[in-house]
């Protein structure tokens, strides 16, 4: 991918707060999720909440799982989520934009501080991924 300009335009909540950040693009094979990949930082990530209205509820929930992961990393963000989220996915636009922006900031901060996983800070981002990928693989991603 050297020399190729890469700009991410995530269209799901999960991509907005997680997979578009961190420079690890990957492909999913028939049996393994994110199995073939590389390290390549996007030049820019352009995010708009307008795509979220096109998502099924299960896709929004998937992204909210990532948002809650960041709340476990940052106690102030946890307090914000606890005070604002009541189980409804119908959030005011301001709250939604804050959740996206703050989640992306937390992930970017961790990734920036630990680019090569030398400091082991990126391990905090893997909460649930190891078991999740194994379960997805044996269930054919259903």
Secondary structure, DSSP 8 states (H G I E B T S, - for coil): -TT---EE---SHHIIIIITSSS--EE--SS-TT-EE-----SEE---GGGGGGS-HHHHHHHHHHHHHHHHH-HHHHHHHHHH--S-S---HHHHHHHHHHHHHHHHHHHHHTTTSTTSGGGGGGTTHHHHHHHHHHTTT-
